[in-house]
Amino acid sequence: MSKIANGYKMQSVVSDAITGKTIATKDVEASDKANVLKAVGTLASEVRTVLGDTAPESAKLAEAETFTSGSLEATHQCARRLKRLTF
């Protein structure tokens, strides 16, 4: 994620795990912090489509909402804590 003049830009690069070859690159933008999480859901849906998911767009977006937060900062803290967990 990077800050741009009119908000935030997120990019996902989808690569073949064996060859390392880039399959697709997807970008989304959010006008402000309040819209970043929604944009991430849209990005996830686009990546799922590239990977062959044939579920309807509405279903993919609904599944993207399984994690909700009204705060980008809270999401960041949650991600940091999850990263520290060992399985």
N, C-alpha and C positions, 0 to 999 in steps of 0.2 A: 504494500500500500504506500502510495506517495501523495503528498500534498501538492495540488495543482492550483492554479489561479482561481478557479471557480469551484473548488471543493476537494475531492479525493479521487484518486484513480487506483483501481486494483487490477492486477493482472495474474492470470494463471497460465502456466505453460504445461501442457500435457505431453509427457514423454513416454516412449516405449521403455519399459523397465529393463529389457534385455539389451537392446541396441543403443539406447540413449537418444534415438532419433526423435525429434519434436514432431508430435502428431498434430497439435493445434496450439494456438495461442489465443486466449480470450481476454478481453478487457471490459471493464465496466467502470462507470463513474458515479459518484454520489455528490450531490450539491453541498452537503454539510454532514457533520457527525451524526445527526439524527437519522440520516438516510443510508449510512454505511452498511448497517446490518442487513437491510433490505437488498442493497446492491450485492452483498456477498451471497445472499440466497439466489439472486438472479445469475450470478457467476457460476455458482454450484450447479444450477439447472442447465446452463449452457455446456458445462464440462460433462455432465452426465449424458447429454445428448451426443456429444462427440464420442464418448466411450460406448455408445450403442444403446443407451437406455431408451426404450420406446414408450415409457409411461407418458400420459398426457402432461402438458406443461403445468396445468393446474395442480396435478398430483405432486409433481416434483417441487413446485413452490410451496405447497402445503407441508411436505416433508422437510423442507428447509427451515420451517418455523418450529422445529422440535426443540430448539434452544432459543429462548427469548430473553431479552434484556432491554431495558430502556436506556442503557448507558454503554457507550463504546468502551469507557474506562473499566466498567465492571466486567465486560466481556474479555478485555485484555487481561485483567487480573485472574479471571477464571482459567483462561488459556495458559497462563504462566503456571498456575497451580497444577493443572492437569499435566503439563509437560514434565513436572517434577515427580509425578507418580511413576512407580515402576510396576510392571506387570509380570 
